[in-house]
Structure formats: structure tokens, C-alpha cells
Amino acid sequence: MARHSPAGSDDLQAAWRVFIETAARLQTMLDDDLRATAGMSLADYSMLLILHESEGGRLRMRDLSYRMVFSTSRLSYQVDAMVKRGWLQRERAAEDRRGSYAVLTEAGRAAFREAAHDHGRCVDDLFFTALRPSDGRELRAVMERLAAHLDATHPRNQET
């Protein structure tokens, strides 16, 4: 099987390798910091953030799965763990009785608020301080183009 060699392949291959390693390092460092400062994982924080920003602090499970890029089983496990901590509750969808919602509780809102300050500081230290102001526009444009390509060629499954 022939290996695909993109135009400018040396630079693109090097960028790919740096992206993979840097993204993994950044996620690990953010996760480690959240565990140490807030007693939660990066997945916990991400879910609390998504629900905090959602109307009424609630989302259908299939939409939350899509936003978290989680399989149905992984999402169910994550939500169950957060329900046990009192941060979320599940609600049956009244409109179709098959689906359900993940709903942010007051304890979940409080946990998010408590974690947000230190997490913001960590993001500043690990990510923003290394970038120039112009990098934000460029990085956003590249990532939005990549996201659009992925959505067009490999749409995420929204069936949950």
C-alpha cells in the first residue's frame, strides 16, 4: 500500500508529530493540575463546563456525547461517576421517553466555580503565555479548518 505524502510533507509530518506530543502533554498536565487542585479530572471539568454553558445547565445525553467526543458507554460511565459525586443528575426526556438529559446540580455548579479559577491560571501558564496575540487567530483558523474537514469526512455519531 502506497503511503500518502502530502504537499510539503516534511513540514506537515513534523507538525503532526509535534501536535500529537504537545496535545497529549498539555492534556496530561491539565488533568494532573485539576486532580491536585480541585479533585477532579479534565473530563469532569470539561463536562461541567459544557453543562455550565448550556441553557438551563442541561443537555441531552446524545448531544453531550457529541460535545465530549465520547462513546455512549464512556459517557454513561462518566455521568454515573459524576452523579455519585452529586455534580449531575439524570432526567428522562419527557418529549420522547427514550432519551435522557444530564443536568448540572448546584453542587456541580459550585465544584465548577471552585475549579475554574485555578484551572484558568493553569491554562494561562501552560498555553497562553507561550503564544503571541497573532497566534490566536492563526491557530483558531487552522483548528476550525481541521474541525470542518473532520465533520465533513468523518461525522460524529449522534445516536445515543
ZANUPA-751891 format. One record per atom (N, C-alpha, C): x, y, z; residue in one letter. Coordinates in steps of 0.001 Angstrom, whole numbers, padded with zeros to 6 digits, always signed. Layout:
BEGIN
XYZa ...
END
This chain:
BEGIN
+000841-001173+000000m +000000+000000+000000m +000889+001240+000000m +000625+002156-000902a +001421+003372-001007a +001089+004315+000139a +002115+004921+000671r +001941+005883+001757r +001613+007244+001161r +000583+007865+001693h +000195+009198+001230h +001259+010203+001665h +001713+011002+000747s +002712+012015+001046s +002148+013383+000688s +001675+014134+001677p +001062+015427+001383p +002082+016428+000858p +001576+017434+000176a +002439+018515-000295a +003129+019148+000905a +004417+019443+000766g +005169+019993+001897g +005272+018993+003021g +005404+017730+002661s +005252+016647+003627s +006216+016721+004803s +007442+017188+004604d +008363+017253+005741d +007819+018180+006829d +007371+019362+006439d +006815+020295+007420d +005515+019777+008018d +004654+019202+007179l +003377+018684+007685l +003588+017486+008600l +004502+016587+008235q +004792+015432+009094q +005374+015891+010430q +006279+016855+010390a +006856+017380+011631a +005776+018058+012477a +004897+018820+011823a +003801+019476+012548a +002889+018439+013194a +002598+017360+012479w +001755+016290+013014w +002373+015693+014270w +003663+015385+014208r +004331+014777+015364r +004343+015732+016560r +004635+016998+016310v +004641+017977+017399v +003230+018144+017970v +002221+018164+017091f +000837+018294+017549f +000459+017138+018470f +000725+015909+018042i +000353+014729+018841i +001009+014773+020215i +002311+015010+020236e +003019+015014+021509e +002583+016184+022395e +002471+017359+021818t +002119+018545+022601t +000697+018457+023142t -000237+017995+022322a -001623+017851+022781a -001703+016856+023935a -000994+015731+023816a -001004+014729+024886a -000374+015292+026160a +000749+015978+026019r +001408+016563+027191r +000519+017604+027854r -000091+018467+027055l -000947+019517+027595l -002145+018922+028329l -002802+017940+027724q -003957+017316+028382q -003544+016630+029680q -002405+015946+029677t -001934+015277+030886t -001619+016289+031981t -000955+017370+031615m -000599+018387+032604m -001842+019091+033158m -002805+019386+032298l -004055+019996+032766l -004818+019037+033675l -004862+017759+033299d -005544+016751+034112d -004860+016614+035474d -003533+016520+035477d -002797+016405+036738d -003068+017603+037644d -003069+018809+037065d -003302+020013+037857d -004718+020034+038430d -005711+019694+037618l -007096+019667+038115l -007274+018643+039227l -006651+017486+039085r -006747+016467+040139r -006133+016984+041440r -004988+017683+041327a -004297+018182+042516a -005013+019368+043157a -005549+020271+042354t -006131+021500+042911t -007626+021418+043168t -008337+020583+042400a -009801+020569+042504a -010382+019187+042760a -009544+018160+042756g -010051+016810+042990g -010940+016293+041879g -010695+016782+040662m -011476+016309+039517m -010565+016116+038317m -011036+015319+037374s -010279+015075+036147s -010590+016148+035109s -009787+016178+034060l -010054+017089+032951l -011387+016740+032293l -011729+015458+032219a -013034+015052+031669a -014169+015572+032547a -014006+015486+033877d -015014+016047+034791d -015193+017535+034519d -014080+018251+034474y -014131+019700+034277y -014755+020048+032928y -014360+019339+031887s -014902+019614+030553s -016410+019427+030522s -016896+018370+031170m -018333+018124+031194m -019050+019193+032012m -018484+019563+033151l -019083+020633+033951l -019117+021941+033167l -018054+022237+032426l -018000+023458+031617l -019077+023455+030536l -019190+022353+029815i -020195+022247+028750i -021598+022438+029321i -021884+021782+030438l -023211+021906+031043l -023421+023297+031645l -022385+023863+032234h -022470+025217+032787h -022839+026218+031696h -022321+026029+030497e -022586+026946+029388e -023870+026615+028631e -024501+025489+028945s -025725+025074+028260s -026946+025723+028900s -027955+025960+028091e -029191+026560+028593e -029788+025681+029690e -029999+026278+030844g -030582+025547+031959g -029645+024535+032591g -028366+024541+032190g -027409+023591+032760g -027717+022149+032416g -028340+021936+031258r -028724+020567+030885r -028523+020352+029399r -028221+019104+029064l -028079+018688+027667l -028558+017256+027528l -029110+016969+026357r -029435+015571+026065r -028139+014781+026045r -028226+013546+026479m -027043+012697+026551m -026374+012563+025187m -027156+012438+024116r -026537+012284+022791r -025760+013535+022404r -026259+014715+022785d -025561+015966+022490d -024302+016109+023343d -024390+015685+024590l -023229+015721+025471l -022159+014750+024974l -022578+013589+024520s -021653+012611+023951s -020917+013200+022752s -021658+013891+021900y -021085+014538+020720y -020069+015599+021125y -020436+016444+022081r -019553+017536+022510r -018302+017025+023220r -018440+015956+023998m -017302+015397+024728m -016459+014470+023849m -016999+014080+022701v -016375+013107+021797v -016167+011793+022564v -017248+011341+023206f -017271+010113+023994f -018215+009121+023333f -017889+007843+023462s -018830+006798+023073s -019985+006804+024070s -021070+006134+023711t -022227+006048+024601t -021840+005429+025934t -021067+004345+025899s -020705+003670+027149s -019751+004517+027990s -018811+005184+027350r -017892+006040+028109r -018645+007202+028743r -019572+007797+028007l -020358+008895+028562l -021180+008414+029750l -021818+007262+029614s -022637+006723+030694s -021799+006507+031953s -020609+005954+031795y -019705+005732+032924y -019324+007064+033574y -018971+008055+032747q -018565+009369+033256q -019718+010051+033993q -020900+010032+033392v -022064+010661+034027v -022393+009952+035337v -022373+008619+035345d -022649+007881+036580d -021691+008283+037700d -020411+008413+037372a -019421+008806+038383a -019711+010211+038912a -020151+011093+038034m -020435+012467+038452m -021762+012567+039201m -022706+011692+038892v -023954+011606+039663v -023624+011178+041094v -022734+010193+041249k -022346+009722+042582k -021699+010828+043406k -021013+011743+042753r -020375+012862+043457r -021363+014000+043727r -022576+013872+043191g -023599+014888+043403g -023507+016066+042446g -022672+015969+041429w -022465+017072+040493w -023492+017100+039370w -024047+015944+039037l -025028+015830+037957l -026190+014987+038424l -027287+015099+037705q -028385+014147+037833q -028874+013826+036431q -029510+012692+036314r -030102+012290+035036r -031592+012571+035086r -032112+013032+033955e -033562+013228+033829e -034021+012563+032548e -035142+011875+032630r -035750+011295+031424r -036280+012409+030549r -036166+012235+029260a -036702+013222+028317a -038207+013042+028232a -038946+014056+028636a -040408+013982+028618a -040949+013910+027197a -040224+014502+026257e -040730+014583+024887e -040673+013270+024116e -039795+012344+024498d -039765+011081+023745d -039589+009841+024618d -039324+010016+025888r -039206+008928+026875r -038079+007941+026582r -037403+008066+025432r -036268+007175+025159r -034958+007820+025578r -034876+009109+025389g -033648+009825+025693g -033610+010307+027126g -032467+010844+027496s -032340+011426+028825s -031406+012627+028759s -031458+013402+029820y -030644+014602+029958y -029644+014407+031086y -028481+015022+030937a -027556+015215+032048a -027808+016634+032528a -028010+016784+033834v -028375+018080+034407v -027372+018445+035495v -026850+019642+035409l -025903+020155+036387l -026645+020493+037679l -026147+019994+038802t -026737+020298+040106t -026062+021534+040700t -026609+022034+041796e -025964+023162+042490e -024570+022767+042964e -024419+021527+043436a -023091+021061+043856a -022135+021020+042664a -022646+020656+041501g -021827+020658+040288g -021421+022061+039886g -022359+023002+040009r -022040+024409+039709r -020954+024924+040657r -021091+024582+041927a -020109+025022+042921a -018742+024402+042643a -018713+023112+042318a -017444+022442+042010a -016787+023083+040788a -017593+023404+039786f -017064+024055+038586f -016477+025424+038934f -017225+026230+039675r -016751+027579+040032r -015458+027512+040841r -015391+026562+041770e -014190+026424+042598e -012985+026017+041760e -013192+025166+040765a -012087+024693+039928a -011679+025706+038867a -012614+026534+038433a -012387+027397+037264a -011226+028374+037443a -011091+028971+038600h -010030+029966+038786h -008646+029333+038634h -008385+028273+039401d -007074+027617+039322d -006842+027005+037949d -007892+026460+037359h -007740+025872+036028h -007414+026963+035005h -008073+028098+035111g -007771+029215+034219g -006324+029664+034342g -005824+029715+035563r -004423+030065+035791r -003502+029048+035136r -003837+027778+035264c -003021+026719+034672c -003032+026814+033142c -004200+027055+032556v -004295+027227+031096v -003459+028428+030668v -003542+029511+031426d -002708+030682+031118d -001228+030304+031125d -000797+029637+032196d +000615+029278+032351d +001102+028317+031273d +000293+027307+030969l +000742+026256+030049l +000494+026567+028585l -000500+027383+028286f -000904+027580+026895f -000737+029028+026437f -001449+029936+027071f -001490+031314+026576f -000151+032040+026662f +000623+031808+027726t +001883+032547+027864t +002889+032195+026777t +002752+031040+026155a +003679+030629+025094a +003299+031201+023731a +002140+031832+023638l +001637+032303+022345l +001706+033819+022227l +001899+034274+021009r +001793+035704+020686r +000326+036006+020403r -000101+037262+020549p -001500+037594+020246p -001935+037150+018849p -001070+037289+017867s -001431+036891+016498s -001569+035378+016352s -000955+034614+017246d -001059+033153+017171d -002491+032681+017366d -003255+033412+018158g -004639+033010+018427g -005468+032945+017162g -005373+033961+016343r -006129+033977+015082r -005681+032847+014162r -004368+032676+014043e -003838+031643+013153e -004207+030246+013650e -004004+030007+014937l -004309+028693+015500l -005795+028390+015394l -006619+029373+015695r -008070+029174+015580r -008453+028838+014143r -007907+029556+013175a -008231+029305+011765a -007825+027893+011351a -006638+027470+011752v -006174+026120+011415v -007069+025073+012064v -007379+025248+013351m -008178+024251+014062m -009615+024218+013551m -010180+025373+013207e -011535+025390+012640e -011563+024715+011276e -010525+024918+010470r -010446+024256+009168r -010333+022740+009346r -009518+022314+010295l -009380+020885+010578l -010694+020310+011105l -011361+021016+012012a -012646+020547+012549a -013686+020419+011449a -013743+021397+010547a -014702+021340+009436a -014400+020157+008523a -013126+019907+008277h -012735+018758+007454h -013164+017451+008121h -012906+017336+009415l -013289+016117+010136l -014798+015936+010144l -015542+017012+010376d -017005+016928+010374d -017534+016520+009006d -016899+017010+007938a -017356+016699+006579a -016994+015282+006151a -015840+014805+006578t -015372+013498+006104t -015624+012358+007083t -015738+012664+008360h -015958+011643+009396h -016915+012187+010448h -018188+012363+010079p -019126+012941+011048p -019238+012077+012298p -019346+012757+013430r -019504+012036+014699r -020906+011477+014774r -021011+010309+015358n -022302+009644+015521n -023084+010344+016623n -024297+010783+016317q -025125+011445+017324q -026202+010525+017875q -026170+009269+017550e -027174+008332+018071e -026752+007856+019446e -027536+008178+020457t -027255+007758+021827t -028526+007299+022483t 
END
